[in-house]
Amino acid sequence: MISITKLLFDTEYFGDSLRYSRDSKNARHGTTEGSGPVVVWNSTRTCNLHCVHCYMDSDAENDENELSTEEAKKLISDLAEFKVPVLLFSGGEPLIRPDFFELAAYAAAQGIRPTLSTNGTLITAEAARKIKQIGVGYVGISLDGLREVNDKFRGKEGAFAAAMEGIQNCVAAGQRVGLRFTINRNNVQELDRIFDFIEAEKIDRACFYHLVYSGRGRGMVTDDISPQESRQAMDTIIRRTRDFQQRGLNKEILTVDNHSDGVYLYLSALKENPERAERIKTLIGRSGGNRSGIAFGEVDPYGEVHPDQFTRHISLGNVREKKFGEIWTDMSRPLLAALKDRKPFLKGRCARCRFLSLCNGNFRARAEAVTGDFWASDPACYLTDEEVLPNSGAGEENLMEKAGLEP
C-alpha cells in the first residue's frame, strides 16, 4: 500500500507506522524488526456475489475442508506468538462464516488488530454495531463503480444498494470504514465521481487498487488500463487528495498493488516542490516497495501459506502442520528465500531500474501471468524508459538538476 495522504502531507494513520518506520525496509520477516508480517486470511472461498475479477475465484458453494473454528483460533494464537500486527479477514465473503465475530474478537484479545475486507452486502445495523464493539480496527468495503457499473462487476443486481446500506450502517455505528476500488478500463472514468461519493457518504478511507491478473482476474489482462491512463488516474487521485486536505476533510487515500505509484508521485513532486519530493523519496525508501513474502503474507481457507493473495499457486507450507512463524522463516524454501532478497533474480526493466530500491520489482503475479516467468518485469509498470533506466537521457537526474539538487 502507498499512502498518498502520508506522502503528500505527512499525516499519520495506523498503517503508516508499519509502512514508513525507519527500520521497515530492513526487517527480514515482518513489517518491522521483531514483528511479523501483516497477514490476510482468506477465511472462506464462499461468497454471495460473483465478481469478474475475483482473485479467489469464489462461488456460493460451501467447503467442509476450510479451517474449523478451533483450527482458526490456533492459527490466530500462532500469529500472535509471531507478533503479527494486523490480521485482515477476507474471503470470499468473510461474514458468511458463522464464527467471524468470535474469531475477530479472539484476534483482538490476542493483541492482533483485526480488520475486515468485505463486499458490504451483509452488514446490517446490528452487524455494524457488533463489528465496532468487538474491536475491528477498519472495515474495507469493495465497490468498483456506482450502481450499474458496480453491479455488473459484482455479478448481482442490487449489490451496490446493499453495499451502500452496509457503509451507512458502519458510519452510523461510528465504525471506521473505507472504500476499495479496483481500477480497470471499465470504471476508470468513474474516479472523480468516486471521490464525490467518498465525501458525500462521509467515508474515512479509500484504497484504489491496480488490477492483478489472478483467479478470475487472469482473464482481465486486456481490461487493464494503459500506461497513459494509469498516469492520468494517478493525477486525478493526487488532485482530489490535495483538494480534501485543503478543505480540511480528513480522508486517508491510498493506492494498492502497483509500486510505480510512489515513484510517479516522487517524480511529479520534483517538478513543483523538490523539498517535498525528497521527503517522498525518503518515505517510500523506508517502506521498501513490494514486500510480499516479507512484510505481507496470506493464509488461504485450507491453511496453505502464500507470499500474497495473488500467488496462491505457490504454497510455502500449511498451518495445520506447522506454525505460521516457522513457515515464514524457513529459508530452505528457495522461492521464499528469493523473495526475501529478490534483486538478483529480477529480469528486464525491473533489474535495470534506477528505482529498484524503492519499488522492489513490483508484482510478481502480474509478471508471471503475462510472461510465464515469475521474475520478469511487471507489465503494469507505467513509468517510461526515460524515467527509470540509467543513461536514458531523461528522468530523475535531469529533474533534480533543474530543481537545483544533487543527483
Disulfide bonds with the S-S distance in Angstrom:
none
